[in-house]
Every structure is written in structure tokens, then in C-alpha cells.
Amino acid sequence: MQNARIATSAPYAEVRPARFSSPYRLFMVVLFDGNCGLCTRAAARLKRWAAPDAIECVSFREPGVLERFPQVSAAACEQAMQLVLPDGRVVSGAEVVFRALATRGLFRPLLWAYRLPGARHAIDATYRLIARNRMRFGGAAACGTGQCARNG
């Protein structure tokens, strides 16, 4: 098949070449807490494991990031990772991990398994527990604002 181009006028999704037509090969943006060591390491790991150039990982604490994504609030980012899809929709929490991994065909069955009855509930509950205690598990990466004291 020829290279297809995914075109959009949205400011958060760039035009990216795709080798084949697949909803998983679109460019997505992961918003994470850059003050959280666990979150920073998880975002870096997602970037490595996702298909090349499929996701961009950005700390929501960087200047201008939340203005770039008006559909995402700082409060939502405080509670869980956010994934901005190419069409502007947002998913959060454990689903971010599974959708990012699904950009590689090898990991796509994990997304299907996540969507099985009961699995999503258990995985989401575990994610929320870890997210609430993330500063204890992962420590603060860089905390000059005092935000880490409030989170951990």
C-alpha cells in the first residue's frame, strides 16, 4: 500500500505519514505530571514501547501545554495521565497506557483484554490507587513549586 497521510486541522494532532490505514497509527499526545518521578519514567517507557512517532509525551506542567489542550484541565492531569486523541477526545488513566501500547500490533491484544468485562474495572482501580500514592512510589522528580508536598 502507498503511504497515506492523515490530515487534520486540529492544533494538537500533526500530520503524520502512515504505512497502512489503522486507527492506532494516528499521532496522540500523552499528558503526564513532570514533577512525579514515577509518572516521568512511565511516560518515557510508553514512548519507547509505542510505535515510532505515534505518541508525544509532554508534562502538563510545562508552560503553554494546558493552553494547547483546552479540553484538558489541570485537575484531571493531577489525578491521572491524559491521552489526547487525534480527533480531540481525551481518555485518562489506565486506558492511556493500553491505547499507547496498541500503536504496536504486538501489544494490541492487551487493549482488547483491557476492554473485557471486569478487567477494566480492576485495572482502573489499581491505576487509581497507584496514582493517588504516586509520590510515595516514585518520588518527586523536580519540585520547586511545593506541588509535590500537596500530592504526596
N, C-alpha and C positions, 0 to 999 in steps of 0.2 A: 504494500500500500504506500501511497505517497505521504509525505509529511503533511499533516493537517495543521491548520493554525486556529487557535481558539481566540476569538476576538470578543472583546467586551469593552464597554466604555467606563466601567467601574474603576474608581481610583485605587482599589485595593487588590485588584487582580490584573496581573500583567499578561500581555500576550506571550504565550509560550509555545514552542513547537512540540508536537506530539507525534510519536511514531505510529500510533494507532488510535482509534476513537474509543475512549473509555472515560467514564465519569471520575475515575480515580486518578487520572493523569493531569488533572487541572491544578493550577497553581493555588495554594492555600496559605494562609498566614496563621501561625500559632502565636498567641499572646501568652506570656508567662511572667512570673514575678522574678525580676532580675535581682532582687535583694535576698532571694531564697536560694541557698546552695543546692538543695535537692531539686528545686524547680529548674535551675540553670543546667544542672547535669542531665536532668530528664529531657529538657529541650534539645540539648546537644546530641543526646543519644537518638532522639526522634529524627533529628536532621540527618544523622548518619544512616539510620535504618530505613528512612523513607526513600522513594525513588529520587534520583538526582534532579535537583531543581523543582521538585514537586511542592515543597513547603519552604516557607521563610519563617524563622523563629525570631521573635522580637520581644524584648522586655517591655511590658506595658508602662513601666516607669520612665522609659526614655522620653525626652521632650518631644512633643508632637505626635506621639503614637496614638493616643486616645482621640485626638482630633482627626487623625487619618481614618479612624473607625468609629464614627459617631453612634453606631448601633451597639457598641460595647461600653459598659460602664466600668469605672474603677472598682466599684463594689463587687461586680461579677468577677473581675480579674483577681480580686483579693481572695475569693472563695475557690476558684478553680481555673485551670488553663482554659483558654478560649480558642476556638478554631473558626476563623472567618473563611467561609467557603467562597468560591469564585462568584457565585450569584449574590453574595452579601449576607446570606443567612449565617447564623452563628450557632455552633454546638459547643458544649463545655464538658469538663470533667474527663472521665474515663473514655468517653466516646472520641475525644480528641486523639488519644493515643491510638485507638483502633482505626480511625479514619486515616490518620497519617501513615500507619503501617500498611494499610490496604493499598497505598500507592504502589507497592511492590506486589506482584502477583503471588509470590511465595507466602505473604502474610495475609492475603485477602480472606482465607477461611477463618482467620481469627475474628474479623469483623462479623462474619456470618454467625460464628459461635456466640459472640457478644450479644447478638440480637435474639438468641434463643430465649424462650420463656424462662424466667428465673435467673438466668445468667446475668442479664443486665442489672437486675436489682442487687444481686450480691456483689458484683464488681463495682457498681456505683457506690454502694455503702462502704466498701473497703476504700475506694478512692476518697470519699468524703472524710473518713477517719484519718487517713494519711494527710490530706490537705489541711485539716484542722490542726494537726500536730507537726506540720512540715518544718517549722523552725527547730523543733526538738530533734527530728530525724536528720535533717540536712544542714542545720546551722545557717547562719546569715552569711551571704556572700559579700555584700558591701552595704553597710548600714549607717550612713551618716545622717539619716533623717529621723531616726527614732522609731521608724515604722516597725522594725523587727521586734522591738520591745512590746509593741501592741499586739503583734501577731503570735509571738511565741510565748 
